[in-house]
Amino acid sequence: MAKPTTIKIRLNSTAGTGYFYVTKKNARTMTEKMVKRKYDPIARKHVEFKEGKIK
């Protein structure tokens, strides 16, 4: 059976609040770690979120 092209990832806040988003990415086209600038409601501002593993 083939591996799926999309994998689930966890985007962790770099503000240190512990807030995270769960999203999908195409593992074949995006081989590097994903970094997105999104809203952190605990810090109440937009910060960078970096990719981490889902436990």
C-alpha distance matrix in Angstrom:
0.0 3.8 6.7 9.2 12.3 14.8 15.6 18.5 21.5 25.0 28.0 30.9 34.5 36.6 39.7 39.0 39.1 35.8 34.7 31.1 28.9 25.2 23.4 20.2 19.9 17.8 16.6 16.6 20.1 21.8 21.3 24.7 25.5 26.5 30.2 31.7 35.2 35.2 37.7 38.2 40.2 41.5 42.9 43.8 43.0 40.2 38.7 35.8 32.5 30.2 26.5 25.7 23.0 22.5 23.5
3.8 0.0 3.8 6.4 8.9 11.8 13.0 16.3 19.2 22.8 25.6 28.6 32.1 34.0 37.3 36.9 37.2 34.0 32.8 29.1 26.8 23.2 21.0 17.6 16.8 14.3 13.2 12.8 16.3 18.2 17.9 21.3 22.4 23.3 27.1 28.6 32.2 32.4 35.1 35.9 38.1 39.5 40.6 41.5 40.4 37.5 35.9 32.9 29.8 27.5 23.9 23.5 21.1 21.0 22.6
6.7 3.8 0.0 3.8 6.5 8.8 9.5 12.8 15.5 19.1 21.9 24.9 28.4 30.3 33.5 33.1 33.4 30.3 29.1 25.5 23.3 19.7 17.7 14.4 13.5 11.5 10.0 10.5 14.0 15.3 14.9 18.1 18.9 19.8 23.5 25.1 28.7 29.0 31.7 32.3 34.6 35.9 37.0 37.9 36.8 34.0 32.3 29.2 26.1 23.7 20.1 19.7 17.4 17.4 19.2
9.2 6.4 3.8 0.0 3.8 5.6 7.0 10.4 13.4 17.1 19.7 23.0 26.4 28.5 31.6 31.5 31.5 28.5 26.9 23.2 20.6 17.1 14.7 11.3 10.7 8.9 8.6 9.6 12.6 13.8 14.2 17.3 17.8 18.0 21.5 22.7 26.1 26.2 28.9 29.7 31.9 33.4 34.6 35.2 34.1 31.3 29.9 27.1 23.9 22.0 18.5 18.5 16.5 16.2 18.5
12.3 8.9 6.5 3.8 0.0 3.8 6.7 10.3 12.8 16.5 18.5 22.0 25.1 27.0 30.2 30.5 30.7 28.0 26.3 22.5 19.8 16.5 13.6 9.9 8.3 5.6 5.9 6.4 9.0 10.4 11.5 14.7 15.5 15.5 19.1 20.2 23.7 24.2 27.1 28.3 30.8 32.5 33.3 33.8 32.3 29.2 27.9 24.9 22.1 20.3 17.0 17.8 16.5 16.8 19.6
14.8 11.8 8.8 5.6 3.8 0.0 3.8 6.9 9.5 13.1 15.1 18.7 21.8 24.0 27.0 27.3 27.3 24.6 22.7 18.9 16.0 12.8 9.8 6.1 5.3 4.4 5.8 8.1 9.7 10.0 11.5 13.9 13.8 13.2 16.6 17.3 20.7 20.8 23.6 24.7 27.0 28.8 29.7 30.2 28.9 25.9 24.7 22.0 19.0 17.5 14.3 15.1 14.0 14.0 17.1
15.6 13.0 9.5 7.0 6.7 3.8 0.0 3.8 6.4 10.1 12.7 16.0 19.3 21.6 24.6 24.5 24.5 21.6 20.0 16.3 13.9 10.5 8.4 5.4 5.7 6.5 6.4 9.8 11.6 10.7 11.4 13.2 12.3 12.1 15.4 16.5 19.8 19.8 22.3 22.9 25.2 26.6 27.7 28.5 27.4 24.7 23.2 20.4 17.1 15.3 11.8 11.9 10.4 10.2 13.3
18.5 16.3 12.8 10.4 10.3 6.9 3.8 0.0 3.8 7.0 10.0 13.1 16.5 19.1 21.9 21.6 21.3 18.3 16.6 12.8 10.5 6.9 5.7 4.4 6.6 9.1 9.5 13.1 14.4 12.7 13.5 14.3 12.5 11.7 14.3 15.0 18.0 17.4 19.5 19.8 21.9 23.1 24.5 25.4 24.6 22.2 20.8 18.4 14.8 13.5 10.2 10.0 8.5 7.5 10.9
21.5 19.2 15.5 13.4 12.8 9.5 6.4 3.8 0.0 3.8 6.6 9.6 13.1 15.5 18.4 18.1 18.1 15.3 13.8 10.2 8.5 5.8 5.6 5.8 7.2 10.2 10.2 13.9 14.6 12.1 12.6 12.4 9.8 9.0 11.3 12.3 15.3 14.9 17.2 17.1 19.6 20.6 21.6 22.8 21.9 19.5 17.6 15.0 11.4 9.8 6.5 6.4 6.0 6.1 9.9
25.0 22.8 19.1 17.1 16.5 13.1 10.1 7.0 3.8 0.0 3.8 6.2 9.7 12.5 15.0 14.6 14.4 11.5 10.1 6.5 5.8 4.6 6.4 8.5 10.2 13.6 13.7 17.4 17.7 14.8 15.2 14.1 10.8 9.6 10.7 11.3 13.7 12.9 14.6 14.0 16.4 17.0 18.1 19.6 19.0 16.9 15.0 12.8 9.1 8.1 5.7 5.2 5.8 5.7 9.1
28.0 25.6 21.9 19.7 18.5 15.1 12.7 10.0 6.6 3.8 0.0 3.8 6.7 9.3 12.0 12.3 12.4 10.3 8.6 5.3 5.0 6.2 7.5 10.0 11.1 14.6 15.0 18.4 18.0 14.7 15.4 13.6 10.0 8.0 7.8 8.0 10.0 9.5 11.5 11.1 14.1 14.8 15.3 16.7 15.7 13.3 11.3 9.0 5.3 5.2 4.6 6.0 8.5 9.2 12.4
30.9 28.6 24.9 23.0 22.0 18.7 16.0 13.1 9.6 6.2 3.8 0.0 3.8 6.5 8.9 8.6 9.0 7.0 6.4 4.6 6.8 8.9 11.0 13.7 14.8 18.2 18.2 21.6 21.2 17.7 17.9 15.6 11.8 10.5 9.4 9.8 10.8 10.3 11.4 9.9 12.8 12.7 13.0 15.1 14.4 12.7 10.2 8.5 5.1 5.3 6.3 6.5 9.4 10.2 12.5
34.5 32.1 28.4 26.4 25.1 21.8 19.3 16.5 13.1 9.7 6.7 3.8 0.0 3.8 5.4 6.2 6.7 6.4 5.7 5.9 8.5 11.5 13.5 16.5 17.5 20.9 21.1 24.4 23.5 19.9 20.4 17.7 14.0 12.3 10.0 9.6 9.3 8.7 9.2 7.2 10.4 10.0 9.6 11.9 11.1 9.7 7.0 6.3 4.5 6.6 9.1 10.0 13.1 14.0 16.0
36.6 34.0 30.3 28.5 27.0 24.0 21.6 19.1 15.5 12.5 9.3 6.5 3.8 0.0 3.8 5.4 7.8 8.6 9.1 9.6 12.1 14.9 16.6 19.1 19.5 22.6 22.5 25.5 24.4 20.7 20.7 17.6 14.0 12.9 10.2 10.5 9.9 10.6 11.3 9.5 12.8 12.0 10.4 13.1 11.7 10.4 6.8 5.9 5.8 7.0 10.2 11.3 14.7 16.3 18.1
39.7 37.3 33.5 31.6 30.2 27.0 24.6 21.9 18.4 15.0 12.0 8.9 5.4 3.8 0.0 3.8 5.6 8.0 8.7 10.6 13.5 16.8 18.8 21.7 22.5 25.8 26.0 29.0 27.9 24.2 24.5 21.3 17.8 16.4 13.4 13.0 11.4 11.2 10.7 8.2 10.8 9.3 7.2 10.3 9.6 9.5 6.7 7.8 8.5 10.6 13.7 14.5 17.7 18.8 20.3
39.0 36.9 33.1 31.5 30.5 27.3 24.5 21.6 18.1 14.6 12.3 8.6 6.2 5.4 3.8 0.0 3.8 5.6 7.9 10.3 13.7 16.7 19.3 22.2 23.2 26.6 26.4 29.6 29.0 25.3 25.2 22.2 18.5 17.6 15.2 15.3 14.4 13.9 13.3 10.2 12.2 9.8 8.9 12.5 12.7 12.9 10.2 10.7 10.3 11.5 13.9 13.7 16.4 17.3 18.1
39.1 37.2 33.4 31.5 30.7 27.3 24.5 21.3 18.1 14.4 12.4 9.0 6.7 7.8 5.6 3.8 0.0 3.8 5.5 8.9 12.4 15.6 18.5 21.9 23.4 27.0 27.2 30.6 30.0 26.5 26.7 24.0 20.3 18.9 16.7 16.1 14.9 13.4 11.9 8.3 9.3 6.6 7.0 10.5 11.6 12.5 10.8 12.0 11.2 13.1 15.1 14.8 17.1 17.1 17.9
35.8 34.0 30.3 28.5 28.0 24.6 21.6 18.3 15.3 11.5 10.3 7.0 6.4 8.6 8.0 5.6 3.8 0.0 3.8 6.5 10.3 13.0 16.2 19.4 21.2 24.7 24.7 28.3 28.2 24.7 24.8 22.5 18.6 17.5 16.0 15.7 15.4 13.8 12.9 9.6 10.8 8.8 10.1 13.1 14.1 14.3 12.4 12.7 10.7 12.0 13.1 12.1 13.9 13.6 14.1
34.7 32.8 29.1 26.9 26.3 22.7 20.0 16.6 13.8 10.1 8.6 6.4 5.7 9.1 8.7 7.9 5.5 3.8 0.0 3.8 7.2 10.4 13.5 17.1 19.1 22.8 23.4 27.0 26.5 23.3 23.9 21.8 18.0 16.2 14.7 13.7 13.2 11.0 9.9 6.8 8.1 7.3 9.1 11.2 12.2 12.1 10.9 11.4 9.3 11.3 12.4 12.2 14.0 13.3 14.6
31.1 29.1 25.5 23.2 22.5 18.9 16.3 12.8 10.2 6.5 5.3 4.6 5.9 9.6 10.6 10.3 8.9 6.5 3.8 0.0 3.8 6.8 9.8 13.3 15.4 19.1 19.7 23.3 23.0 19.9 20.6 18.9 15.2 13.2 12.3 11.5 12.0 10.0 10.0 8.3 10.2 10.5 12.0 13.6 13.8 12.7 11.3 10.8 7.7 9.3 9.6 9.5 11.2 10.5 12.5
28.9 26.8 23.3 20.6 19.8 16.0 13.9 10.5 8.5 5.8 5.0 6.8 8.5 12.1 13.5 13.7 12.4 10.3 7.2 3.8 0.0 3.8 6.5 10.1 12.6 16.4 17.6 21.1 20.7 17.9 19.2 17.9 14.6 12.1 11.7 10.4 11.4 9.2 9.9 9.5 11.4 12.8 14.3 15.0 14.8 13.1 12.3 11.5 8.4 9.9 9.5 10.2 11.5 10.5 13.3
25.2 23.2 19.7 17.1 16.5 12.8 10.5 6.9 5.8 4.6 6.2 8.9 11.5 14.9 16.8 16.7 15.6 13.0 10.4 6.8 3.8 0.0 3.8 7.2 10.2 13.8 15.0 18.6 18.7 16.3 17.6 17.0 14.0 11.9 12.7 12.0 13.9 12.2 13.4 13.3 15.1 16.5 18.1 18.8 18.5 16.6 15.7 14.3 10.8 11.2 9.5 9.8 9.9 8.4 11.5
23.4 21.0 17.7 14.7 13.6 9.8 8.4 5.7 5.6 6.4 7.5 11.0 13.5 16.6 18.8 19.3 18.5 16.2 13.5 9.8 6.5 3.8 0.0 3.8 6.9 10.5 12.3 15.6 15.5 13.4 15.3 15.2 12.8 10.4 11.8 11.1 13.5 12.3 14.4 15.2 17.3 19.1 20.3 20.6 19.8 17.3 16.6 14.7 11.6 11.6 9.7 10.9 11.2 10.3 13.9
20.2 17.6 14.4 11.3 9.9 6.1 5.4 4.4 5.8 8.5 10.0 13.7 16.5 19.1 21.7 22.2 21.9 19.4 17.1 13.3 10.1 7.2 3.8 0.0 3.8 7.0 9.0 12.2 12.4 10.9 12.9 13.7 12.2 10.3 12.7 12.6 15.6 15.1 17.6 18.7 20.9 22.8 23.8 24.1 23.0 20.2 19.3 17.0 13.9 13.2 10.6 11.9 11.7 11.2 14.9
19.9 16.8 13.5 10.7 8.3 5.3 5.7 6.6 7.2 10.2 11.1 14.8 17.5 19.5 22.5 23.2 23.4 21.2 19.1 15.4 12.6 10.2 6.9 3.8 0.0 3.8 6.0 8.9 8.7 7.2 9.5 10.7 10.0 8.4 11.5 12.1 15.5 15.9 19.0 20.3 23.0 24.8 25.3 25.7 24.1 21.0 19.7 16.9 14.2 12.9 10.3 12.2 12.4 13.0 16.7
17.8 14.3 11.5 8.9 5.6 4.4 6.5 9.1 10.2 13.6 14.6 18.2 20.9 22.6 25.8 26.6 27.0 24.7 22.8 19.1 16.4 13.8 10.5 7.0 3.8 0.0 3.8 5.6 5.8 5.9 8.3 10.7 11.3 10.5 13.9 14.9 18.5 19.3 22.5 24.0 26.7 28.6 29.0 29.3 27.5 24.2 22.9 19.9 17.5 15.8 13.1 14.8 14.7 15.6 19.1
16.6 13.2 10.0 8.6 5.9 5.8 6.4 9.5 10.2 13.7 15.0 18.2 21.1 22.5 26.0 26.4 27.2 24.7 23.4 19.7 17.6 15.0 12.3 9.0 6.0 3.8 0.0 3.8 5.8 5.4 5.8 8.8 9.9 10.5 14.2 16.1 19.8 20.9 24.2 25.2 28.2 29.6 29.9 30.7 28.9 25.7 23.8 20.5 17.9 15.5 12.5 13.6 13.2 14.7 17.9
16.6 12.8 10.5 9.6 6.4 8.1 9.8 13.1 13.9 17.4 18.4 21.6 24.4 25.5 29.0 29.6 30.6 28.3 27.0 23.3 21.1 18.6 15.6 12.2 8.9 5.6 3.8 0.0 3.8 5.8 6.3 10.0 12.1 12.9 16.6 18.5 22.2 23.6 27.0 28.4 31.4 33.0 33.0 33.7 31.7 28.3 26.5 23.1 20.9 18.5 15.7 17.1 16.9 18.5 21.5
20.1 16.3 14.0 12.6 9.0 9.7 11.6 14.4 14.6 17.7 18.0 21.2 23.5 24.4 27.9 29.0 30.0 28.2 26.5 23.0 20.7 18.7 15.5 12.4 8.7 5.8 5.8 3.8 0.0 3.8 6.0 9.0 11.4 11.5 14.8 16.4 20.0 21.7 25.3 27.1 30.2 32.0 31.7 32.2 29.8 26.3 24.7 21.3 19.6 17.6 15.4 17.6 18.1 19.9 23.2
21.8 18.2 15.3 13.8 10.4 10.0 10.7 12.7 12.1 14.8 14.7 17.7 19.9 20.7 24.2 25.3 26.5 24.7 23.3 19.9 17.9 16.3 13.4 10.9 7.2 5.9 5.4 5.8 3.8 0.0 3.8 5.7 7.7 7.8 11.2 13.2 16.8 18.7 22.3 23.8 27.1 28.7 28.3 29.0 26.6 23.1 21.2 17.8 16.0 13.8 11.8 14.3 15.3 17.4 20.8
21.3 17.9 14.9 14.2 11.5 11.5 11.4 13.5 12.6 15.2 15.4 17.9 20.4 20.7 24.5 25.2 26.7 24.8 23.9 20.6 19.2 17.6 15.3 12.9 9.5 8.3 5.8 6.3 6.0 3.8 0.0 3.8 6.7 8.7 12.2 15.0 18.6 20.7 24.2 25.2 28.7 29.8 29.4 30.5 28.2 24.8 22.4 18.7 16.8 13.9 11.7 13.5 14.2 16.9 19.9
24.7 21.3 18.1 17.3 14.7 13.9 13.2 14.3 12.4 14.1 13.6 15.6 17.7 17.6 21.3 22.2 24.0 22.5 21.8 18.9 17.9 17.0 15.2 13.7 10.7 10.7 8.8 10.0 9.0 5.7 3.8 0.0 3.8 6.4 9.3 12.6 16.1 18.5 22.0 22.9 26.5 27.3 26.6 27.9 25.5 22.1 19.4 15.7 14.1 11.1 9.5 11.7 13.4 16.5 19.5
25.5 22.4 18.9 17.8 15.5 13.8 12.3 12.5 9.8 10.8 10.0 11.8 14.0 14.0 17.8 18.5 20.3 18.6 18.0 15.2 14.6 14.0 12.8 12.2 10.0 11.3 9.9 12.1 11.4 7.7 6.7 3.8 0.0 3.8 6.6 10.1 13.5 15.6 18.9 19.4 23.0 23.7 23.1 24.5 22.4 19.2 16.4 12.6 10.6 7.4 5.8 8.3 10.6 13.7 16.7
26.5 23.3 19.8 18.0 15.5 13.2 12.1 11.7 9.0 9.6 8.0 10.5 12.3 12.9 16.4 17.6 18.9 17.5 16.2 13.2 12.1 11.9 10.4 10.3 8.4 10.5 10.5 12.9 11.5 7.8 8.7 6.4 3.8 0.0 3.8 6.6 10.3 12.2 15.7 16.7 20.2 21.4 20.8 21.8 19.5 16.2 13.8 10.3 8.3 6.1 5.3 8.9 11.5 13.8 17.3
30.2 27.1 23.5 21.5 19.1 16.6 15.4 14.3 11.3 10.7 7.8 9.4 10.0 10.2 13.4 15.2 16.7 16.0 14.7 12.3 11.7 12.7 11.8 12.7 11.5 13.9 14.2 16.6 14.8 11.2 12.2 9.3 6.6 3.8 0.0 3.8 7.0 9.5 13.0 14.0 17.8 18.9 17.8 18.7 16.2 12.8 10.3 6.7 5.6 4.6 6.3 10.1 13.4 15.6 18.8
31.7 28.6 25.1 22.7 20.2 17.3 16.5 15.0 12.3 11.3 8.0 9.8 9.6 10.5 13.0 15.3 16.1 15.7 13.7 11.5 10.4 12.0 11.1 12.6 12.1 14.9 16.1 18.5 16.4 13.2 15.0 12.6 10.1 6.6 3.8 0.0 3.8 6.1 9.8 11.6 15.2 16.9 15.9 16.2 13.5 9.9 8.3 5.6 5.3 6.7 8.7 12.2 15.3 16.8 20.2
35.2 32.2 28.7 26.1 23.7 20.7 19.8 18.0 15.3 13.7 10.0 10.8 9.3 9.9 11.4 14.4 14.9 15.4 13.2 12.0 11.4 13.9 13.5 15.6 15.5 18.5 19.8 22.2 20.0 16.8 18.6 16.1 13.5 10.3 7.0 3.8 0.0 3.8 7.2 9.4 12.9 14.8 13.3 13.1 10.1 6.4 5.5 4.3 6.0 8.8 11.6 14.8 18.0 19.2 22.3
35.2 32.4 29.0 26.2 24.2 20.8 19.8 17.4 14.9 12.9 9.5 10.3 8.7 10.6 11.2 13.9 13.4 13.8 11.0 10.0 9.2 12.2 12.3 15.1 15.9 19.3 20.9 23.6 21.7 18.7 20.7 18.5 15.6 12.2 9.5 6.1 3.8 0.0 3.8 6.6 9.7 12.1 11.3 10.7 8.4 5.2 5.8 6.3 6.7 10.2 12.5 15.2 18.0 18.5 21.5
37.7 35.1 31.7 28.9 27.1 23.6 22.3 19.5 17.2 14.6 11.5 11.4 9.2 11.3 10.7 13.3 11.9 12.9 9.9 10.0 9.9 13.4 14.4 17.6 19.0 22.5 24.2 27.0 25.3 22.3 24.2 22.0 18.9 15.7 13.0 9.8 7.2 3.8 0.0 3.8 6.2 9.0 8.5 7.2 5.7 4.2 6.3 8.5 9.0 12.8 15.1 17.2 19.9 19.8 22.4
38.2 35.9 32.3 29.7 28.3 24.7 22.9 19.8 17.1 14.0 11.1 9.9 7.2 9.5 8.2 10.2 8.3 9.6 6.8 8.3 9.5 13.3 15.2 18.7 20.3 24.0 25.2 28.4 27.1 23.8 25.2 22.9 19.4 16.7 14.0 11.6 9.4 6.6 3.8 0.0 3.8 5.6 5.5 5.6 5.7 5.9 6.5 8.9 8.9 12.5 14.8 16.2 18.8 18.6 20.7
40.2 38.1 34.6 31.9 30.8 27.0 25.2 21.9 19.6 16.4 14.1 12.8 10.4 12.8 10.8 12.2 9.3 10.8 8.1 10.2 11.4 15.1 17.3 20.9 23.0 26.7 28.2 31.4 30.2 27.1 28.7 26.5 23.0 20.2 17.8 15.2 12.9 9.7 6.2 3.8 0.0 3.8 5.5 4.5 6.8 8.5 10.1 12.8 12.7 16.1 18.1 19.1 21.3 20.6 22.3
41.5 39.5 35.9 33.4 32.5 28.8 26.6 23.1 20.6 17.0 14.8 12.7 10.0 12.0 9.3 9.8 6.6 8.8 7.3 10.5 12.8 16.5 19.1 22.8 24.8 28.6 29.6 33.0 32.0 28.7 29.8 27.3 23.7 21.4 18.9 16.9 14.8 12.1 9.0 5.6 3.8 0.0 3.8 5.3 8.2 10.4 10.9 13.5 13.4 16.5 18.6 19.1 21.2 20.6 21.8
42.9 40.6 37.0 34.6 33.3 29.7 27.7 24.5 21.6 18.1 15.3 13.0 9.6 10.4 7.2 8.9 7.0 10.1 9.1 12.0 14.3 18.1 20.3 23.8 25.3 29.0 29.9 33.0 31.7 28.3 29.4 26.6 23.1 20.8 17.8 15.9 13.3 11.3 8.5 5.5 5.5 3.8 0.0 3.8 5.6 8.2 8.5 11.7 12.5 15.8 18.5 19.4 22.1 22.1 23.6
43.8 41.5 37.9 35.2 33.8 30.2 28.5 25.4 22.8 19.6 16.7 15.1 11.9 13.1 10.3 12.5 10.5 13.1 11.2 13.6 15.0 18.8 20.6 24.1 25.7 29.3 30.7 33.7 32.2 29.0 30.5 27.9 24.5 21.8 18.7 16.2 13.1 10.7 7.2 5.6 4.5 5.3 3.8 0.0 3.8 7.2 9.2 12.8 13.9 17.5 20.2 21.6 24.2 24.0 25.8
43.0 40.4 36.8 34.1 32.3 28.9 27.4 24.6 21.9 19.0 15.7 14.4 11.1 11.7 9.6 12.7 11.6 14.1 12.2 13.8 14.8 18.5 19.8 23.0 24.1 27.5 28.9 31.7 29.8 26.6 28.2 25.5 22.4 19.5 16.2 13.5 10.1 8.4 5.7 5.7 6.8 8.2 5.6 3.8 0.0 3.8 6.4 10.1 12.0 15.7 18.7 20.6 23.6 23.9 26.1
40.2 37.5 34.0 31.3 29.2 25.9 24.7 22.2 19.5 16.9 13.3 12.7 9.7 10.4 9.5 12.9 12.5 14.3 12.1 12.7 13.1 16.6 17.3 20.2 21.0 24.2 25.7 28.3 26.3 23.1 24.8 22.1 19.2 16.2 12.8 9.9 6.4 5.2 4.2 5.9 8.5 10.4 8.2 7.2 3.8 0.0 3.8 7.1 9.3 13.0 16.0 18.4 21.6 22.2 24.8
38.7 35.9 32.3 29.9 27.9 24.7 23.2 20.8 17.6 15.0 11.3 10.2 7.0 6.8 6.7 10.2 10.8 12.4 10.9 11.3 12.3 15.7 16.6 19.3 19.7 22.9 23.8 26.5 24.7 21.2 22.4 19.4 16.4 13.8 10.3 8.3 5.5 5.8 6.3 6.5 10.1 10.9 8.5 9.2 6.4 3.8 0.0 3.8 6.5 9.9 13.3 15.6 19.0 20.1 22.6
35.8 32.9 29.2 27.1 24.9 22.0 20.4 18.4 15.0 12.8 9.0 8.5 6.3 5.9 7.8 10.7 12.0 12.7 11.4 10.8 11.5 14.3 14.7 17.0 16.9 19.9 20.5 23.1 21.3 17.8 18.7 15.7 12.6 10.3 6.7 5.6 4.3 6.3 8.5 8.9 12.8 13.5 11.7 12.8 10.1 7.1 3.8 0.0 3.8 6.5 10.1 12.8 16.4 17.9 20.7
32.5 29.8 26.1 23.9 22.1 19.0 17.1 14.8 11.4 9.1 5.3 5.1 4.5 5.8 8.5 10.3 11.2 10.7 9.3 7.7 8.4 10.8 11.6 13.9 14.2 17.5 17.9 20.9 19.6 16.0 16.8 14.1 10.6 8.3 5.6 5.3 6.0 6.7 9.0 8.9 12.7 13.4 12.5 13.9 12.0 9.3 6.5 3.8 0.0 3.8 6.8 9.4 12.8 14.2 17.0
30.2 27.5 23.7 22.0 20.3 17.5 15.3 13.5 9.8 8.1 5.2 5.3 6.6 7.0 10.6 11.5 13.1 12.0 11.3 9.3 9.9 11.2 11.6 13.2 12.9 15.8 15.5 18.5 17.6 13.8 13.9 11.1 7.4 6.1 4.6 6.7 8.8 10.2 12.8 12.5 16.1 16.5 15.8 17.5 15.7 13.0 9.9 6.5 3.8 0.0 3.8 6.6 10.3 12.5 15.3
26.5 23.9 20.1 18.5 17.0 14.3 11.8 10.2 6.5 5.7 4.6 6.3 9.1 10.2 13.7 13.9 15.1 13.1 12.4 9.6 9.5 9.5 9.7 10.6 10.3 13.1 12.5 15.7 15.4 11.8 11.7 9.5 5.8 5.3 6.3 8.7 11.6 12.5 15.1 14.8 18.1 18.6 18.5 20.2 18.7 16.0 13.3 10.1 6.8 3.8 0.0 3.8 7.0 9.5 12.6
25.7 23.5 19.7 18.5 17.8 15.1 11.9 10.0 6.4 5.2 6.0 6.5 10.0 11.3 14.5 13.7 14.8 12.1 12.2 9.5 10.2 9.8 10.9 11.9 12.2 14.8 13.6 17.1 17.6 14.3 13.5 11.7 8.3 8.9 10.1 12.2 14.8 15.2 17.2 16.2 19.1 19.1 19.4 21.6 20.6 18.4 15.6 12.8 9.4 6.6 3.8 0.0 3.8 6.7 9.2
23.0 21.1 17.4 16.5 16.5 14.0 10.4 8.5 6.0 5.8 8.5 9.4 13.1 14.7 17.7 16.4 17.1 13.9 14.0 11.2 11.5 9.9 11.2 11.7 12.4 14.7 13.2 16.9 18.1 15.3 14.2 13.4 10.6 11.5 13.4 15.3 18.0 18.0 19.9 18.8 21.3 21.2 22.1 24.2 23.6 21.6 19.0 16.4 12.8 10.3 7.0 3.8 0.0 3.8 6.2
22.5 21.0 17.4 16.2 16.8 14.0 10.2 7.5 6.1 5.7 9.2 10.2 14.0 16.3 18.8 17.3 17.1 13.6 13.3 10.5 10.5 8.4 10.3 11.2 13.0 15.6 14.7 18.5 19.9 17.4 16.9 16.5 13.7 13.8 15.6 16.8 19.2 18.5 19.8 18.6 20.6 20.6 22.1 24.0 23.9 22.2 20.1 17.9 14.2 12.5 9.5 6.7 3.8 0.0 3.8
23.5 22.6 19.2 18.5 19.6 17.1 13.3 10.9 9.9 9.1 12.4 12.5 16.0 18.1 20.3 18.1 17.9 14.1 14.6 12.5 13.3 11.5 13.9 14.9 16.7 19.1 17.9 21.5 23.2 20.8 19.9 19.5 16.7 17.3 18.8 20.2 22.3 21.5 22.4 20.7 22.3 21.8 23.6 25.8 26.1 24.8 22.6 20.7 17.0 15.3 12.6 9.2 6.2 3.8 0.0
